[in-house]
Amino acid sequence: MPTLCRPIAEGGAGFDYRLAMAIPDVWIKLLKEKKDEDWHMGNITWALINRRASEKNIAYAESHDQSIVGDKTIAQWLLDEQIYSNMSIFDERTGVIDRGLAFHKMIRLLTYALGGEGWLNFEGNEFGHPEWLDFPRVGNNESYKHARRLFYLCDDENLRFKYLNAWDKAMNVLEEEYKWLSAQNTCISRRIEADKTIVFERGNQGLMFVFNFHGDKSFPDYRIGCGQSGKYKIVLNSDAKLFDGHDRINSEQVFCTENVCWDDRPYSFKIYAPTRTVCVLALVDNKK
């Protein structure tokens, strides 16, 4: 569309964001082609931060390319047929469901926190919508069967979709408070392939993100480096019961920094990083 990205003063629409179109392809390729143990933390973070500093980007984990007929959404790749059979809170919590819910939360927050200066949901992926989109056409007999989104799923108290939706809300509330999308300073201090961990800071309010993608290993007393000294508290935790986690992390715990350099950061402290979780911490007291 001509003039779409020109300033309003010049007669344009003033749209000054670029869509980070490469990010969804990275996630789908991993889910389709790689085992969990072969996910490369360095490649993932590079794909998320590889953008021009002068251009603001809209980050998203998936869009219409993944939800149209012939492909699968992230939720479908993760949960497969169990998205239909095991999403009731009364059904068995299988290994597929456990992994799928955990990764769905982690993939979205990692993309949200590192992938750009804006965030885009897509028609139901905020709660793991189970099906594709397909508008009436000759090839499907002009059917309307899949020309809709089942938004009632996230309102059903008996379905696990509500937990993914609660996570979406919590992410947005956290960003509204700490405004990391508009922050220019991002420091990725840890990308350890053996541990499958990613640790980074973003923004001026001491916000730290700790991801553990490992399928088997939890890390007690896991040391992470930080740029500011003081006390940190947990402000978001994917393992909380609210998000159908296993409640292995004490969200009331306060962490005090030590004058120990770690991962090229001047201070550090130790946390518990359970398998397949993300924990976000914020600086609450910067007194040394």
Backbone torsions as a table, in degrees:
resi	resn	phi	psi	omega
1	MET	NA	120.2	-178.5
2	PRO	-58.1	138.5	176.1
3	THR	69.1	6.3	-177.6
4	LEU	-55.3	-40.7	-174.9
5	CYS	-100.8	10.0	175.2
6	ARG	-84.4	152.1	179.0
7	PRO	-59.1	152.4	179.1
8	ILE	-59.6	-36.6	-179.6
9	ALA	-62.3	-21.6	179.4
10	GLU	-99.0	8.1	179.4
11	GLY	91.9	6.8	179.4
12	GLY	-91.7	-176.9	179.7
13	ALA	-88.5	-12.6	175.4
14	GLY	77.8	14.3	179.9
15	PHE	-75.5	116.5	-173.4
16	ASP	-121.6	27.5	176.0
17	TYR	-116.6	145.5	173.9
18	ARG	-103.3	139.1	175.8
19	LEU	-77.5	126.7	180.0
20	ALA	-80.8	74.6	-169.4
21	MET	-70.5	-18.2	-177.4
22	ALA	-77.0	-23.4	-173.4
23	ILE	-63.5	-49.1	179.8
24	PRO	-57.1	-37.4	179.7
25	ASP	-63.3	-34.6	178.6
26	VAL	-63.0	-46.7	-178.3
27	TRP	-66.4	-44.3	-179.0
28	ILE	-64.9	-39.0	178.8
29	LYS	-63.0	-41.3	177.9
30	LEU	-62.6	-46.5	-177.0
31	LEU	-67.1	-33.3	-177.7
32	LYS	-82.1	-36.3	-166.0
33	GLU	-116.1	-17.0	-173.0
34	LYS	-117.0	142.9	168.6
35	LYS	-73.9	157.1	-178.8
36	ASP	-55.4	-41.1	-176.9
37	GLU	-69.9	-11.8	179.5
38	ASP	-99.8	1.1	175.5
39	TRP	-66.0	130.1	-176.1
40	HIS	-101.7	112.7	-175.5
41	MET	-61.6	-38.8	179.5
42	GLY	-64.8	-42.8	179.0
43	ASN	-65.5	-38.5	179.9
44	ILE	-64.1	-49.5	-178.2
45	THR	-66.1	-36.0	178.4
46	TRP	-64.0	-41.4	178.4
47	ALA	-61.9	-31.9	-177.9
48	LEU	-79.9	-30.9	-176.5
49	ILE	-102.1	-4.4	-175.9
50	ASN	-77.2	83.9	179.2
51	ARG	-152.3	158.8	179.3
52	ARG	-68.3	134.2	-179.1
53	ALA	-65.0	-25.3	-176.6
54	SER	-85.0	-5.8	-177.3
55	GLU	-119.1	127.5	176.2
56	LYS	-79.1	140.9	-176.3
57	ASN	-121.0	145.0	170.7
58	ILE	-95.0	115.9	-180.0
59	ALA	-91.1	142.6	174.9
60	TYR	-155.6	147.0	-176.6
61	ALA	-85.2	-25.6	178.9
62	GLU	-161.3	160.9	179.2
63	SER	-149.2	-156.5	-176.2
64	HIS	-61.3	-28.9	180.0
65	ASP	-61.2	-30.2	-179.5
66	GLN	-91.8	-18.4	-173.6
67	SER	-105.7	-3.3	177.8
68	ILE	-79.4	163.5	-178.0
69	VAL	-59.2	138.6	-178.5
70	GLY	103.6	-16.5	175.9
71	ASP	-127.9	-175.9	-179.7
72	LYS	-130.9	151.0	172.3
73	THR	-75.1	167.9	177.1
74	ILE	-57.9	-41.9	179.9
75	ALA	-60.7	-40.0	179.8
76	GLN	-68.6	-39.5	177.3
77	TRP	-63.7	-38.2	-177.3
78	LEU	-76.8	-42.2	-170.8
79	LEU	-101.3	-19.1	178.0
80	ASP	53.1	-138.9	-175.8
81	GLU	-69.7	-16.2	179.9
82	GLN	-72.7	-8.9	173.6
83	ILE	-66.0	-20.7	176.8
84	TYR	-97.3	-30.7	-170.5
85	SER	-103.6	-19.3	-171.7
86	ASN	-131.3	24.7	-179.9
87	MET	-94.6	0.1	172.9
88	SER	-76.1	143.6	178.3
89	ILE	-68.4	-12.5	178.8
90	PHE	-92.8	-8.9	178.9
91	ASP	-84.0	163.1	177.3
92	GLU	-60.7	136.1	175.4
93	ARG	-87.5	93.6	-175.4
94	THR	-78.9	171.6	176.0
95	GLY	-63.0	-35.0	178.3
96	VAL	-65.0	-45.2	179.2
97	ILE	-64.7	-44.1	-178.4
98	ASP	-60.5	-49.1	178.7
99	ARG	-64.5	-44.4	-175.7
100	GLY	-62.2	-46.4	179.4
101	LEU	-64.9	-41.5	-179.4
102	ALA	-62.8	-49.0	-178.2
103	PHE	-68.5	-35.0	179.4
104	HIS	-60.9	-41.5	177.8
105	LYS	-67.9	-44.1	-176.2
106	MET	-68.1	-42.6	179.9
107	ILE	-60.9	-44.0	-179.2
108	ARG	-65.6	-44.9	-177.6
109	LEU	-70.4	-38.2	178.4
110	LEU	-62.4	-41.4	177.5
111	THR	-66.0	-44.2	179.9
112	TYR	-60.8	-44.9	-171.9
113	ALA	-82.5	-23.8	-172.6
114	LEU	-122.3	-16.5	-167.4
115	GLY	-87.2	-10.7	-177.5
116	GLY	178.5	-163.4	-179.6
117	GLU	-111.9	7.3	175.6
118	GLY	-152.4	165.3	-175.5
119	TRP	-134.3	138.2	-177.7
120	LEU	-127.9	122.7	167.4
121	ASN	-86.5	166.6	176.7
122	PHE	-138.6	99.0	164.9
123	GLU	40.9	58.0	174.4
124	GLY	109.2	-11.4	-179.4
125	ASN	-72.1	-11.1	176.0
126	GLU	-66.8	-18.5	175.6
127	PHE	-127.2	14.6	175.9
128	GLY	76.8	47.6	-178.0
129	HIS	-51.8	134.4	-170.0
130	PRO	-82.3	-9.3	-172.8
131	GLU	-133.6	173.3	-176.9
132	TRP	-91.3	173.7	174.0
133	LEU	-106.0	137.6	177.0
134	ASP	-152.6	109.4	-177.6
135	PHE	-82.7	157.8	-179.2
136	PRO	-54.1	132.4	-179.7
137	ARG	-160.1	169.7	-178.8
138	VAL	-60.4	-39.2	-176.3
139	GLY	-65.1	-20.4	178.1
140	ASN	-118.9	23.4	177.7
141	ASN	64.5	31.1	-179.9
142	GLU	58.5	36.4	-176.5
143	SER	-80.3	143.3	175.3
144	TYR	-101.9	7.3	-172.3
145	LYS	-56.2	-41.1	-178.2
146	HIS	-110.6	18.1	178.0
147	ALA	-93.7	51.0	-179.3
148	ARG	-162.5	165.5	173.9
149	ARG	-119.5	139.3	-175.4
150	LEU	-94.9	72.1	-175.1
151	PHE	-68.5	-16.0	178.8
152	TYR	-68.1	-18.3	-177.4
153	LEU	-60.6	-38.4	-177.2
154	CYS	-78.4	-10.4	177.6
155	ASP	-94.1	-8.1	-179.1
156	ASP	-81.7	114.6	-176.6
157	GLU	-65.9	-13.6	-178.1
158	ASN	-96.2	2.7	-177.8
159	LEU	-116.7	146.8	-177.4
160	ARG	-72.7	-11.0	176.7
161	PHE	-57.7	-28.7	-178.3
162	LYS	-62.7	-30.3	-179.4
163	TYR	-71.8	-39.2	177.3
164	LEU	-66.8	-36.3	177.7
165	ASN	-68.2	-39.0	176.9
166	ALA	-63.0	-35.9	177.0
167	TRP	-65.0	-41.6	177.8
168	ASP	-59.3	-46.0	178.9
169	LYS	-61.8	-44.0	-178.3
170	ALA	-63.6	-38.7	177.3
171	MET	-61.7	-45.5	-178.4
172	ASN	-66.5	-39.5	177.5
173	VAL	-62.8	-41.5	-179.8
174	LEU	-65.6	-43.1	179.2
175	GLU	-65.1	-38.2	178.7
176	GLU	-60.4	-35.4	-179.2
177	GLU	-78.4	-42.7	-172.9
178	TYR	-103.6	-14.3	171.6
179	LYS	51.7	50.6	179.6
180	TRP	-71.5	-24.2	-178.2
181	LEU	-62.1	-31.6	-178.9
182	SER	-92.4	1.5	-179.6
183	ALA	-83.2	138.8	-178.3
184	GLN	-91.4	-25.1	-174.0
185	ASN	-93.4	116.9	176.4
186	THR	-128.1	131.8	178.6
187	CYS	-129.1	112.0	174.9
188	ILE	-91.5	108.7	-174.6
189	SER	-95.2	-20.0	-174.1
190	ARG	-145.1	124.9	172.0
191	ARG	-140.2	85.4	-171.8
192	ILE	-103.1	115.8	-175.7
193	GLU	-67.9	-41.1	-179.1
194	ALA	-64.8	-38.7	-179.7
195	ASP	-84.3	-19.7	-173.7
196	LYS	59.6	41.6	-179.5
197	THR	-115.5	149.7	174.8
198	ILE	-133.4	128.3	178.2
199	VAL	-130.2	130.3	177.2
200	PHE	-152.2	160.7	175.5
201	GLU	-115.9	144.8	174.9
202	ARG	-146.1	132.8	178.5
203	GLY	96.8	178.5	-175.7
204	ASN	-101.1	3.3	-175.2
205	GLN	-107.3	25.0	175.7
206	GLY	65.5	36.7	-178.2
207	LEU	-86.7	126.6	-177.9
208	MET	-123.4	137.2	-180.0
209	PHE	-115.9	128.2	-178.8
210	VAL	-126.0	111.2	-179.1
211	PHE	-109.1	134.8	171.6
212	ASN	-124.2	103.4	-179.3
213	PHE	-88.6	1.2	-175.5
214	HIS	-66.6	138.4	-177.6
215	GLY	-83.5	-16.3	-175.2
216	ASP	-126.0	-27.2	-171.1
217	LYS	-103.6	125.8	166.3
218	SER	-101.8	150.5	-174.6
219	PHE	-121.7	100.3	172.2
220	PRO	-76.9	149.0	179.0
221	ASP	53.0	46.2	-179.1
222	TYR	-86.0	116.4	-175.8
223	ARG	-81.7	132.2	176.9
224	ILE	-129.1	143.6	-179.8
225	GLY	-89.4	153.0	179.3
226	CYS	-146.0	159.5	-176.1
227	GLY	-90.5	-16.4	-178.5
228	GLN	-125.3	140.7	179.3
229	SER	-90.5	159.7	178.7
230	GLY	136.5	-152.1	-179.5
231	LYS	-109.7	137.0	179.2
232	TYR	-117.7	146.9	174.8
233	LYS	-129.2	158.1	178.3
234	ILE	-80.8	126.3	179.9
235	VAL	-112.5	-13.2	174.8
236	LEU	-157.1	137.8	-172.8
237	ASN	-147.9	112.8	-175.2
238	SER	-68.7	-14.1	-178.4
239	ASP	-90.4	3.8	-179.6
240	ALA	-69.4	152.0	179.0
241	LYS	-58.9	-33.0	179.9
242	LEU	-56.0	-28.2	-177.9
243	PHE	-111.4	22.8	179.8
244	ASP	63.1	34.1	175.5
245	GLY	-88.0	-173.6	-177.3
246	HIS	-96.9	0.5	175.0
247	ASP	59.0	43.6	-179.4
248	ARG	-90.0	-10.8	-175.8
249	ILE	-107.6	131.5	176.9
250	ASN	-83.0	102.8	-175.6
251	SER	-72.4	-9.4	179.4
252	GLU	-90.7	-8.7	-176.1
253	GLN	-69.2	141.5	176.0
254	VAL	-110.0	136.6	-176.8
255	PHE	-112.4	127.9	179.6
256	CYS	-104.3	132.1	-178.3
257	THR	-72.0	156.0	174.8
258	GLU	-117.9	155.0	177.5
259	ASN	-81.5	56.2	-179.7
260	VAL	-119.9	114.0	178.3
261	CYS	-66.8	138.6	-177.7
262	TRP	-153.1	130.1	179.7
263	ASP	53.7	41.1	179.0
264	ASP	64.6	22.0	174.2
265	ARG	-111.8	144.6	-172.6
266	PRO	-70.6	-22.8	-178.5
267	TYR	-129.9	169.1	178.3
268	SER	-162.0	166.9	172.7
269	PHE	-156.7	170.1	-176.7
270	LYS	-109.2	140.6	178.2
271	ILE	-134.5	173.9	172.4
272	TYR	-102.7	123.0	-179.2
273	ALA	-118.4	89.6	-179.9
274	PRO	-66.3	160.4	179.3
275	THR	-59.1	139.9	176.0
276	ARG	51.7	54.4	177.1
277	THR	-138.9	161.4	167.9
278	VAL	-129.6	139.1	179.5
279	CYS	-128.5	132.1	177.6
280	VAL	-112.2	129.4	-179.6
281	LEU	-119.8	149.9	179.6
282	ALA	-128.7	145.0	176.5
283	LEU	-72.8	123.1	-178.3
284	VAL	-111.8	-15.9	179.7
285	ASP	-153.4	111.5	-176.6
286	ASN	-97.7	20.2	175.4
287	LYS	-74.8	133.3	-178.6
288	LYS	-77.3	NA	NA
